[in-house]
Amino acid sequence: MSMDNGDTTPTQPYQAPQPPTPPHKSHKPLIAMAIAGAAVLGLGGFGTAGYALLTLPSTLAAASQKTSPSQSPYSNREQYQQQVIPGTTPGDGSGYGDGSFGGGTSTQQQPSASTAAEQVGVVTINTVLNYDTSEQAAGTGMIIGSDGLILTNNHVVEGATSINVTVESTGKTYIARVVGTDQKEDVAVLQLANASGLSTVKFAPNETVSAGDAIYSVGNAGGTGDLVTTVGTVGATNQSLAIQGDGTTKAENLTGLIELDSDVVSGDSGGPLFDRNGDVIGIVTAASSGSADVSGYAINIAQVLAIADKIEAGTKTADIVIGPPAFLGVELAEATDPSDPTNPATGGAATGSGVAIAGTIDGLPAANAGITAGSLITAVNGTKVTTSTELSAAIAAHSVGDRVTISWTSATGAHHTSTVTLLGGPAA
């Protein structure tokens, strides 16, 4: 496999269209959408921009970090975390203990600052989510092509509307675009703009990994932007875990995982797991919590590279999304309580058959067409839509740049139809 393919070099960097003014939102910030009851229309569903810290026992935490500019990454209480479906995770159910990520103490040696040699081919990733600079995420990635092709976890960039990647061995920062993602397998490939001559990591996809093998990982622990190295051993191989993001209904069933007897913390997601020879054998993805000993988990690199090959080739599947998804730019209202006068789906809003709109993002297609909070979208290209699922599917059937006709009823009861051009939205 050769990931260093010049055909992947973009003519334009990935930067989801930015609103000319701060986005209008009728609800709380998008990072709290699961609580606020709104969602952003993207491709194939309506996902939240971030996840609140879980307090449930026996959880599996995705090893990336949601940060706020005013907070220390280590004390941030809105880390991106994932819940293990009951019965599939280790842990004694003791929760997070002192509130720090992992909630336990590893028996392995403590992380140390990465050496210059350990930093080669490793990048730190910082994203802005859903057009809102107050919502940010941080993670890690690997250089897999000298022209700036980057491998990371999907959850590191999910919901991103702008992505900056720093090559830690040089200190240079690049704008990145999403080449493709696979949410189910938690894999994403990015492309840096105007990059060349970068040093890459070395993979060992055919290596047999066994319990007890010496390993080390390099990652952006805590989202600080400074790489650290953690040394440990392989605890087990071929592990399977079902994990689910807080506030979402879709589970990810990860298989072929390498269990690590070493500390893995928020921000490490997407980083390399090395063997004793310095070859990459996995991509760090998750960590257990609720037990005295913290275990990390990495996806076997052979599985990851197989997906990355398909993404690089532009092969769409039921799970692989190539490029950013088509985006209309609306927030959806959920009429959970029809008696609530503040619910935009019911109070003072349009009535009838359609999909209730809680708000729109300034400068994007829906807002430009005149769709506002309280509207009901009734049809896409003449086909009626009555549920968020139908509206999502109708938009997902199109590509960025497609022109579609949207019909809606305003809050005053007026009927409208307009043709809009779909833009690239938050990363799937």
Stockholm file with secondary structure:
# STOCKHOLM 1.0

chainA/1-428         MSMDNGDTTPTQPYQAPQPPTPPHKSHKPLIAMAIAGAAVLGLGGFGTAGYALLTLPSTLAAASQKTSPSQSPYSNREQYQQQVIPGTTPGDGSGYGDGSFGGGTSTQQQPSASTAAEQVGVVTINTVLNYDTSEQAAGTGMIIGSDGLILTNNHVVEGATSINVTVESTGKTYIARVVGTDQKEDVAVLQLANASGLSTVKFAPNETVSAGDAIYSVGNAGGTGDLVTTVGTVGATNQSLAIQGDGTTKAENLTGLIELDSDVVSGDSGGPLFDRNGDVIGIVTAASSGSADVSGYAINIAQVLAIADKIEAGTKTADIVIGPPAFLGVELAEATDPSDPTNPATGGAATGSGVAIAGTIDGLPAANAGITAGSLITAVNGTKVTTSTELSAAIAAHSVGDRVTISWTSATGAHHTSTVTLLGGPAA
#=GR chainA/1-428 SS CCCCCGGGCCSSCCBCCCCSSCCCCSSSCGGGHHHHTEEECCSSSCCCSCCCCCCSSSCEEESCEEECTTSCTTTCSCCCCEEECTTSSCSCSCTTTTSSTTSSCCSSCCCEECCHHHHTTEEEEEEEETTEEEEEEEEEEEEEETTTEEEECHHHHTTEEEEEEEETTTTEEEEEEEEEEETTTTEEEEEETTCCSCCCCCBCTTCCCCTTCEEEEEECGGGCSCCEEEEEEEEEEEEEEEEEETTCCCEEEEEEEEEEESCCCTTCTTCEEEETTSCEEEEEEEEECSSSSCCEEEEEHHHHHHHHHHHHTTCCCSSEEESSCEECCEEEECCSCTTCTTCTTTTTCCCSSSEEEEEECTTSHHHHHTCCTTCEEEEETTEECCSHHHHHHHHHTSCTTCEEEEEEECTTSCEEEEEEECEECSCC
#=GC SS_cons         CCCCCGGGCCSSCCBCCCCSSCCCCSSSCGGGHHHHTEEECCSSSCCCSCCCCCCSSSCEEESCEEECTTSCTTTCSCCCCEEECTTSSCSCSCTTTTSSTTSSCCSSCCCEECCHHHHTTEEEEEEEETTEEEEEEEEEEEEEETTTEEEECHHHHTTEEEEEEEETTTTEEEEEEEEEEETTTTEEEEEETTCCSCCCCCBCTTCCCCTTCEEEEEECGGGCSCCEEEEEEEEEEEEEEEEEETTCCCEEEEEEEEEEESCCCTTCTTCEEEETTSCEEEEEEEEECSSSSCCEEEEEHHHHHHHHHHHHTTCCCSSEEESSCEECCEEEECCSCTTCTTCTTTTTCCCSSSEEEEEECTTSHHHHHTCCTTCEEEEETTEECCSHHHHHHHHHTSCTTCEEEEEEECTTSCEEEEEEECEECSCC
//
